[in-house]
Amino acid sequence: MRKVIKLSVITIFALLVFVPKINAQTIDVNIFQELSAVDLSAFDFENLGADQPRIMQIVINPPGVEVYLEGSIVWKKDENSSFQTVGTFKTRPFLSRTIYNDEFNKTDIELERTDYNSAITDDILKKGKPSGIFVINFFLYSPIGQQLDSDVEEFRFLNPTAPTIISPNQGFSYDVGTVLAQWTASIGATTYRLSANYVADNETNYEQALTSRTPIINNYDVGNVTTVNLRDVLNGELLPDTNVVLVVKAVIQKPGGEDELASPIVMFKTNPVGKAPEQHEVNQDIAKLANVLTGLISQEFLDKLTSGNVSPQDFKITDENGKEINFNDFVAILNFLEQNKDAVINVNFIAK
């Protein structure tokens, strides 16, 4: 009898060891492209299931297992606002697979419950196009209500604006080897393109000058940066004693293509050979400071920063306790602020 019991225990243990492990269910949400403009119907959450453009893929693995989805959508109209709940939804159980946002209530992905704030939905729809920031949370459940996985996606629609050239300055003169181009960042831009060409003294149509002859910078893609030395992107040599026009275009991706938002065109001059520069090269870190402060302080002071006549040694920087900060340490703060302008609460400028 004891041998039979022992054998039974060993058999049960072997079954426990060799039972194949069931893969955990996972959910992964993929956005087809970086969106800065899209048909508003994609965000008509109150009518989820109506005709919508296909903008996201929801991959649930492994396939063929019964699951259901719950989701919530929150929205804020700008960076300074707080999030508000737009609505929530829950599907009926379905067999896991890859699904798309335009399949709800049209295939086996049936909605069991939806709950939306009509006032907020109406406010969004009245704008005529997506604006603000949307965050969509997805929660994956087993049929008995056990949460298996989750994912979250954020959509930012913050009205991208064209960049503004900070440097070179309109009408200023520079040495041919030290022309630093600096411009303000555009929300939603994936890259920037530069074009430049020579312009005659009596020529006033700068846009025509950019295309009427072979350009010296031909729609050069510099990537997602806001500072570049022009000598690094020239088709050839930049000639001394000439007038040059420059434009920067922010590239904004949208469904079906892209938009280019062009900056105002700037005309600058190059110094004759052997002549000392009338304006010095703008220090890159001071250009960053001007970028961060654009729109927050007087244009007169911004012009001084971007004139090339201000150096890091001209600054005295202190913290909130009056302790002096080294300019090199301040650069780390500048790098953060340049990418997070909403972190600047206010600027008090006192001329001395």
KOLTI-800324 format. One line per field, with one value per residue (C-alpha): residue in three letters; y, x, z; residue number from 0. Coordinates in nm, 2 decimals. Each point is the difference from the previous one (the first is absolute). Layout:
! residues N
residuo (ALA:...)
c2 (Y:...)
c1 (X:...)
c3 (Z:...)
num (NUM:...)
//
This chain:
! residues 352
residuo (MET:ARG:LYS:VAL:ILE:LYS:LEU:SER:VAL:ILE:THR:ILE:PHE:ALA:LEU:LEU:VAL:PHE:VAL:PRO:LYS:ILE:ASN:ALA:GLN:THR:ILE:ASP:VAL:ASN:ILE:PHE:GLN:GLU:LEU:SER:ALA:VAL:ASP:LEU:SER:ALA:PHE:ASP:PHE:GLU:ASN:LEU:GLY:ALA:ASP:GLN:PRO:ARG:ILE:MET:GLN:ILE:VAL:ILE:ASN:PRO:PRO:GLY:VAL:GLU:VAL:TYR:LEU:GLU:GLY:SER:ILE:VAL:TRP:LYS:LYS:ASP:GLU:ASN:SER:SER:PHE:GLN:THR:VAL:GLY:THR:PHE:LYS:THR:ARG:PRO:PHE:LEU:SER:ARG:THR:ILE:TYR:ASN:ASP:GLU:PHE:ASN:LYS:THR:ASP:ILE:GLU:LEU:GLU:ARG:THR:ASP:TYR:ASN:SER:ALA:ILE:THR:ASP:ASP:ILE:LEU:LYS:LYS:GLY:LYS:PRO:SER:GLY:ILE:PHE:VAL:ILE:ASN:PHE:PHE:LEU:TYR:SER:PRO:ILE:GLY:GLN:GLN:LEU:ASP:SER:ASP:VAL:GLU:GLU:PHE:ARG:PHE:LEU:ASN:PRO:THR:ALA:PRO:THR:ILE:ILE:SER:PRO:ASN:GLN:GLY:PHE:SER:TYR:ASP:VAL:GLY:THR:VAL:LEU:ALA:GLN:TRP:THR:ALA:SER:ILE:GLY:ALA:THR:THR:TYR:ARG:LEU:SER:ALA:ASN:TYR:VAL:ALA:ASP:ASN:GLU:THR:ASN:TYR:GLU:GLN:ALA:LEU:THR:SER:ARG:THR:PRO:ILE:ILE:ASN:ASN:TYR:ASP:VAL:GLY:ASN:VAL:THR:THR:VAL:ASN:LEU:ARG:ASP:VAL:LEU:ASN:GLY:GLU:LEU:LEU:PRO:ASP:THR:ASN:VAL:VAL:LEU:VAL:VAL:LYS:ALA:VAL:ILE:GLN:LYS:PRO:GLY:GLY:GLU:ASP:GLU:LEU:ALA:SER:PRO:ILE:VAL:MET:PHE:LYS:THR:ASN:PRO:VAL:GLY:LYS:ALA:PRO:GLU:GLN:HIS:GLU:VAL:ASN:GLN:ASP:ILE:ALA:LYS:LEU:ALA:ASN:VAL:LEU:THR:GLY:LEU:ILE:SER:GLN:GLU:PHE:LEU:ASP:LYS:LEU:THR:SER:GLY:ASN:VAL:SER:PRO:GLN:ASP:PHE:LYS:ILE:THR:ASP:GLU:ASN:GLY:LYS:GLU:ILE:ASN:PHE:ASN:ASP:PHE:VAL:ALA:ILE:LEU:ASN:PHE:LEU:GLU:GLN:ASN:LYS:ASP:ALA:VAL:ILE:ASN:VAL:ASN:PHE:ILE:ALA:LYS)
c2 (0.00:0.24:-0.06:0.08:0.33:0.09:-0.07:0.22:0.29:-0.02:-0.02:0.32:0.18:-0.10:0.14:0.33:0.03:-0.08:0.17:0.27:0.36:0.21:0.33:0.31:0.23:0.33:0.31:0.23:0.32:0.13:0.34:0.00:0.32:0.31:0.20:0.38:0.02:-0.26:-0.02:0.10:-0.30:-0.21:0.17:-0.01:-0.23:0.05:-0.18:-0.26:-0.25:0.26:0.04:0.10:0.02:-0.29:0.15:-0.27:-0.37:-0.21:-0.32:-0.26:-0.31:-0.29:-0.01:-0.21:0.04:0.16:0.34:0.34:0.36:0.30:0.35:0.36:0.33:0.31:0.34:0.35:0.29:0.13:-0.05:0.23:-0.18:-0.31:-0.33:-0.06:-0.34:-0.02:-0.35:-0.37:-0.31:-0.38:-0.27:-0.33:-0.31:-0.08:-0.23:0.18:0.11:0.32:0.26:0.36:0.31:0.00:-0.35:0.07:-0.09:-0.11:-0.35:-0.23:0.29:0.10:0.27:-0.10:0.34:0.36:0.30:0.35:0.35:0.17:0.35:-0.07:-0.20:0.29:0.24:-0.21:-0.03:0.37:0.07:-0.15:-0.20:-0.19:0.23:-0.04:-0.33:-0.33:-0.30:-0.34:-0.28:-0.37:-0.28:-0.36:-0.25:-0.37:-0.10:-0.03:0.36:-0.06:0.28:-0.15:0.31:0.37:0.26:0.37:0.24:0.38:0.23:0.36:0.26:0.33:0.21:-0.01:0.34:0.09:0.05:0.34:0.05:0.14:0.01:0.13:0.34:0.19:0.23:-0.09:-0.09:-0.31:-0.16:-0.28:-0.27:0.09:0.02:-0.19:-0.06:-0.03:-0.01:-0.06:-0.35:-0.09:-0.23:-0.32:0.05:-0.32:0.17:0.34:0.09:0.30:0.19:0.30:0.20:0.32:0.31:0.32:0.34:0.13:-0.33:0.01:-0.32:-0.23:-0.30:0.02:0.04:-0.34:-0.18:0.22:-0.14:-0.30:0.02:-0.01:-0.21:-0.21:-0.11:-0.17:-0.23:0.06:-0.23:0.09:0.27:0.38:0.11:-0.06:0.16:0.10:-0.11:-0.36:0.00:0.21:-0.15:0.19:0.29:0.31:0.30:0.31:0.35:-0.14:0.02:-0.33:-0.10:-0.29:-0.18:-0.29:-0.24:-0.21:-0.34:-0.12:-0.35:-0.06:-0.28:-0.03:0.22:0.29:0.38:0.25:0.30:0.27:0.26:0.37:0.04:0.17:0.19:0.03:0.11:-0.15:0.21:0.09:-0.19:0.15:0.20:-0.06:-0.13:0.27:-0.26:-0.29:-0.35:-0.06:-0.23:-0.32:0.00:0.36:-0.08:-0.27:0.25:0.23:-0.29:-0.08:0.37:0.07:0.15:0.04:0.31:0.31:-0.04:0.27:-0.22:-0.31:0.20:0.07:-0.37:-0.09:0.29:-0.20:0.27:-0.18:-0.27:-0.24:0.21:0.28:-0.19:-0.03:-0.28:-0.07:-0.26:0.08:0.04:0.25:-0.25:0.05:-0.27:-0.08:0.06:-0.36:-0.13:0.23:-0.16:-0.32:0.19:0.16:-0.33:-0.12:0.32:0.00:-0.34:0.08:0.37:-0.06:-0.04:0.38:0.14:0.37:0.23:0.33:0.23:0.31:0.21:0.15)
c1 (0.00:0.28:0.16:-0.32:-0.03:0.36:-0.04:-0.32:0.18:0.29:-0.25:-0.18:0.33:0.10:-0.33:0.06:0.35:-0.09:-0.34:0.07:0.00:-0.28:0.14:-0.11:-0.23:0.15:-0.13:0.21:-0.15:0.17:-0.06:0.05:0.19:0.08:-0.32:-0.03:-0.32:-0.27:-0.37:-0.19:-0.23:0.29:-0.05:-0.38:0.01:-0.37:-0.09:0.27:-0.07:-0.12:0.21:0.35:0.34:0.23:0.27:0.10:0.06:-0.06:0.20:-0.12:0.21:-0.02:-0.30:-0.31:-0.05:-0.32:0.06:-0.17:0.12:-0.07:0.12:0.00:0.06:0.12:0.07:0.14:-0.03:0.36:0.32:-0.13:-0.34:-0.08:-0.12:-0.37:-0.16:-0.17:-0.14:0.04:-0.09:-0.02:-0.02:-0.17:0.23:0.16:0.28:0.34:0.16:0.13:-0.28:-0.03:-0.17:-0.26:-0.12:-0.19:-0.37:0.06:0.16:0.01:0.13:-0.33:-0.04:-0.18:0.01:0.10:-0.01:0.09:0.00:-0.21:0.10:0.37:-0.06:-0.20:0.28:0.26:-0.23:-0.07:0.37:-0.03:0.32:0.18:0.17:0.16:0.13:-0.18:0.11:-0.17:0.04:-0.07:-0.05:-0.01:-0.21:-0.07:-0.37:-0.01:0.13:0.36:0.22:0.26:0.18:-0.04:0.14:-0.03:0.03:0.03:-0.11:0.12:-0.17:0.14:-0.03:0.35:0.13:0.27:0.35:0.16:0.36:0.19:0.34:0.13:-0.17:-0.17:0.25:0.30:0.34:0.20:0.33:-0.06:0.13:-0.20:-0.37:-0.20:-0.36:-0.24:-0.38:-0.29:-0.14:-0.34:-0.23:-0.05:0.30:0.18:0.28:0.11:0.11:0.22:0.02:0.22:0.12:0.17:-0.20:0.09:0.02:-0.31:-0.20:-0.29:-0.19:0.19:-0.23:0.07:0.38:-0.01:-0.11:0.10:0.36:0.19:-0.03:0.30:-0.21:-0.26:-0.28:0.26:-0.14:0.18:-0.21:-0.18:0.24:-0.03:0.36:0.24:0.32:-0.08:0.34:-0.10:-0.31:0.12:0.01:0.32:0.20:-0.17:0.14:0.12:-0.16:-0.34:-0.36:-0.16:-0.37:-0.08:-0.32:-0.07:-0.29:-0.15:-0.12:-0.33:-0.12:-0.37:-0.21:0.07:0.30:0.18:-0.02:0.29:-0.04:0.25:0.16:0.01:0.29:0.31:0.26:0.36:0.33:0.35:0.30:0.26:0.33:0.23:-0.26:-0.07:-0.35:-0.25:-0.19:0.15:-0.12:-0.29:0.10:-0.20:-0.11:-0.10:-0.21:-0.17:-0.07:-0.16:-0.21:-0.13:-0.08:-0.17:-0.34:0.07:0.22:0.04:0.11:0.26:0.19:-0.04:0.16:0.30:0.03:0.00:0.22:0.32:0.13:-0.09:0.22:-0.05:0.25:-0.25:-0.26:-0.03:-0.24:-0.14:-0.24:-0.31:0.23:0.23:0.28:0.19:-0.02:0.28:-0.11:0.10:-0.23:-0.27:0.03:-0.14:-0.31:-0.02:0.01:-0.30:-0.20:0.06:-0.18:-0.26:-0.10:-0.32:0.23:0.06:-0.27:0.09:0.28:0.07:0.23:0.14:0.22:0.32)
c3 (0.00:0.08:-0.34:-0.18:0.19:-0.07:-0.37:-0.01:0.16:-0.26:-0.28:0.12:0.04:-0.36:-0.13:0.18:-0.14:-0.37:-0.03:-0.28:0.12:-0.14:-0.15:0.18:-0.19:-0.11:-0.17:-0.21:-0.16:-0.32:-0.15:-0.38:-0.01:0.20:-0.02:0.00:-0.21:-0.05:-0.08:0.32:-0.03:0.13:0.33:0.01:0.30:0.08:-0.33:0.02:-0.28:-0.25:-0.32:0.11:-0.16:0.09:0.22:0.25:0.02:0.31:0.01:0.25:0.04:0.00:-0.24:0.03:0.38:0.14:0.14:0.03:0.00:0.22:-0.09:0.13:-0.19:0.17:-0.16:0.09:-0.24:0.05:0.21:0.28:0.04:0.21:-0.15:-0.02:-0.05:-0.34:0.04:0.06:-0.20:0.04:-0.27:0.02:0.00:-0.33:-0.12:0.03:-0.33:-0.16:-0.02:-0.11:0.13:-0.28:0.07:0.32:-0.04:-0.36:0.05:0.29:0.21:0.15:0.26:0.32:0.17:-0.08:0.23:-0.13:0.12:-0.27:0.10:-0.05:-0.32:-0.14:0.10:-0.19:-0.31:-0.01:-0.06:-0.35:0.03:0.27:0.25:0.34:0.15:0.00:0.21:-0.07:0.25:-0.11:0.26:-0.10:0.20:0.02:-0.02:0.38:0.05:0.06:-0.14:-0.23:-0.14:-0.09:-0.23:-0.04:-0.30:-0.01:-0.28:-0.01:-0.21:0.11:-0.32:-0.14:-0.11:-0.24:0.14:0.04:-0.09:0.31:-0.18:-0.24:0.06:-0.28:-0.17:0.23:-0.14:0.08:-0.09:-0.25:0.23:0.31:-0.11:0.27:-0.09:0.30:0.00:0.23:0.03:-0.15:0.19:-0.19:-0.24:-0.08:-0.19:-0.14:-0.35:-0.10:-0.33:-0.08:-0.30:-0.10:-0.06:-0.17:0.18:-0.19:0.02:0.23:-0.09:0.24:-0.07:-0.37:0.07:0.18:-0.32:-0.29:-0.02:0.13:0.38:0.23:0.25:-0.18:0.25:0.22:0.26:0.33:0.22:0.31:0.12:0.03:-0.05:-0.28:-0.15:-0.35:-0.13:0.09:-0.24:-0.29:-0.36:-0.06:0.15:0.16:-0.18:0.18:-0.05:-0.11:0.11:0.10:0.07:0.23:0.08:0.25:-0.05:0.27:-0.13:0.16:-0.07:-0.07:-0.14:-0.37:-0.01:0.17:0.04:-0.01:0.22:-0.13:0.22:-0.11:-0.24:0.15:-0.21:0.14:-0.14:-0.01:0.06:-0.26:0.01:0.25:0.18:0.37:0.06:0.09:0.20:0.18:-0.01:0.24:0.28:-0.03:0.36:-0.01:-0.31:0.21:0.27:-0.26:-0.13:0.35:0.07:-0.33:0.06:0.38:0.00:-0.21:-0.36:0.06:0.25:-0.22:-0.28:0.23:0.08:-0.37:-0.12:0.06:0.23:0.32:0.15:0.29:0.20:-0.01:0.21:0.38:0.08:0.35:0.14:0.22:0.30:-0.17:-0.04:-0.32:-0.27:-0.24:-0.36:-0.10:0.27:-0.12:-0.35:0.14:0.12:-0.35:-0.17:0.21:-0.05:-0.38:-0.01:0.27:-0.05:0.20:0.31:-0.01:0.23:-0.04:-0.08:0.17:-0.20:0.16:-0.23:0.17)
num (0:1:2:3:4:5:6:7:8:9:10:11:12:13:14:15:16:17:18:19:20:21:22:23:24:25:26:27:28:29:30:31:32:33:34:35:36:37:38:39:40:41:42:43:44:45:46:47:48:49:50:51:52:53:54:55:56:57:58:59:60:61:62:63:64:65:66:67:68:69:70:71:72:73:74:75:76:77:78:79:80:81:82:83:84:85:86:87:88:89:90:91:92:93:94:95:96:97:98:99:100:101:102:103:104:105:106:107:108:109:110:111:112:113:114:115:116:117:118:119:120:121:122:123:124:125:126:127:128:129:130:131:132:133:134:135:136:137:138:139:140:141:142:143:144:145:146:147:148:149:150:151:152:153:154:155:156:157:158:159:160:161:162:163:164:165:166:167:168:169:170:171:172:173:174:175:176:177:178:179:180:181:182:183:184:185:186:187:188:189:190:191:192:193:194:195:196:197:198:199:200:201:202:203:204:205:206:207:208:209:210:211:212:213:214:215:216:217:218:219:220:221:222:223:224:225:226:227:228:229:230:231:232:233:234:235:236:237:238:239:240:241:242:243:244:245:246:247:248:249:250:251:252:253:254:255:256:257:258:259:260:261:262:263:264:265:266:267:268:269:270:271:272:273:274:275:276:277:278:279:280:281:282:283:284:285:286:287:288:289:290:291:292:293:294:295:296:297:298:299:300:301:302:303:304:305:306:307:308:309:310:311:312:313:314:315:316:317:318:319:320:321:322:323:324:325:326:327:328:329:330:331:332:333:334:335:336:337:338:339:340:341:342:343:344:345:346:347:348:349:350:351)
//
